[in-house]
Amino acid sequence: MRGLTVTLDNARPITGWGEHSIPADAPRRGQWRYRTCRNWQFAWWLRTNRNAPDAPPSTWQPPDDPDAPKQLTFL
């Protein structure tokens, strides 16, 4: 969004992840467009180094946004 400014306090870089973060037996590891994807590399790093789950628990619900528009139903 234009004009949006983000300031991070006490931020530190996370190093040590990259193509080597993806296990050799991971699905699609051999495909160039997957193994070079920074999001996929970082996700594998989180999974193996920080025990990040593949998905949130099935009971997880996003928090309510009081400013969100209300759902309208037409009958």
ABEGO torsion letter per residue (X at the ends): XBGBBBBBBGBBBBBGBEAAABBAABBGAABAAAAABAAAAAAAAAAAAAGBBABBBAABBBBBBAABBBBBBBX
